């Protein structure tokens, strides 16, 4: 994990904390949720890049 990535997780975790009106006791859960959201976003962006470069997926030959 790079420092930049860690800062993004920290920022998102803080946003999640604030969305709960600053209720204490869930820092680890907020951090894990932030990590999952950022990973999902990164995976989605990679998939979109691949799809944009290759066009629409075609079914395997012999299948419809």
C-alpha angles and dihedrals in degrees: 000000000000123000090248091053090047090053091052091051091047092050093048092046089053090050089052090049091051091048087061089054090254096296109175128231104051104083095123093047091049090050093049092047090050091050092050093048093049093046091049090049092050092048091049091050091050092049091050091051091052093046092047091052096046102033124226118346115257121214115250114274113273094028131092 
